[in-house]
Amino acid sequence: MHIQELLEKFNLYGPILIFWLLYLESLNLSGIPATVVMPAIGFFIAGSEYSFGYIYLIAVIAGIIGNLTYYFIAHKFGARIYHKVYNKFPKTQKSLDKATRLSEKHGKKACLIGRLIPGVRGFITLIWGIFRVNPREFAVYSLIGIIIWDFVAIFSGYFIAVYL
C-alpha cells in the first residue's frame, strides 16, 4: 500500500481509528506501544485533512476514558490481575516493580511522573487501582500526564513530517 492510499484511509477513518487504538493502548491491549503509535499518528496528521489540535483532542479523550476504565477494573480486580501478570509474564516484572516503587515513593505525583515514563506508564493505572487511590485525584493527575505525553509523542511525528 502506498503512502497516498494510507492517507486516504486515514482521512476516511482516522479519528475513529485513533480513538479506539489509543483507548485500547491505555488499557494495555493494543499490542503496539504508544512510543510507536503516537509519533506515527502525528506523521499522518501532517498529510491529512485533520488539524493537529483535533486529533490531539481525540487522543487525550481516548487516553483519559481508557485510563479511567482501566482504573476501575484495577480497583475491582487489580490484585488478581497484578499477580497474574507478574507471575505469567516475567518481562513485565521490572516495569511493575518500578511503577510500584514510584507510587510508594512519590504518592500522588507518581501518577503524573509515571505517565511520562515509557514502560511504566502502562502499569501506573493498575498500581493506582490496586492502591485504591481517590478516583478524582487519579483522573486529575492522569489528565495532566496524558496531556503532556500525548502532545510530545504526537507532535514529534508531526514535526518530522512537516519540518524534516
FENHU-V16937 format. One record per pair of residues at least 24 apart in sequence whose ideal C-beta (glycine too) atoms are under 8 Angstrom apart, sorted by the first residue. I is the first residue (numbers start at 0). J is the second residue. Records with the same first field share a line. If there is no record, write none. Layout:
I=J / J
//
This chain:
2=46
5=43
6=43 / 46 / 47
9=43 / 46 / 47
10=47 / 48 / 49
13=43 / 47 / 49 / 54
14=49 / 53 / 54 / 57
17=54 / 57 / 58 / 61
18=57 / 60 / 61
19=61
20=61
21=57 / 58 / 61 / 62 / 65
22=61 / 62 / 64 / 65 / 68
23=65
24=65
25=61 / 62 / 64 / 65 / 66 / 68 / 69 / 124
26=65 / 68 / 69
27=69 / 121 / 122
32=117
33=117 / 120 / 148 / 152
34=117 / 152
37=149 / 152 / 153 / 155 / 156
38=152 / 153 / 155 / 156 / 159
39=156
40=153 / 156
41=152 / 153 / 154 / 155 / 156 / 157 / 158 / 159 / 160
42=156 / 157 / 159 / 160
43=156 / 160
44=153 / 156 / 157 / 160
45=156 / 157 / 160 / 161
46=160
51=153 / 154 / 157
54=153
55=149 / 150 / 153
58=149 / 153
59=142 / 145 / 146 / 149
62=141 / 145 / 148 / 149
63=138 / 141 / 142 / 145
66=124 / 141 / 145
67=134 / 137 / 138 / 141
69=124 / 125 / 128
70=124 / 127 / 128 / 134 / 137 / 141
71=128 / 134
72=128
73=124 / 125 / 126 / 127 / 128 / 129
74=128 / 129 / 131 / 134
75=128
77=125 / 128 / 129
78=129
80=125
81=125 / 126 / 129
84=125
91=122
93=118
94=118 / 119 / 121 / 122
95=122 / 125 / 126
98=122 / 123 / 125 / 126
99=126
102=126 / 127 / 130
107=132 / 136 / 140
108=140
110=136 / 137 / 140 / 141 / 144
111=140 / 141 / 143 / 144
112=144
113=144
114=140 / 141 / 143 / 144 / 145 / 147 / 148
115=144 / 147 / 148
120=144 / 148
//
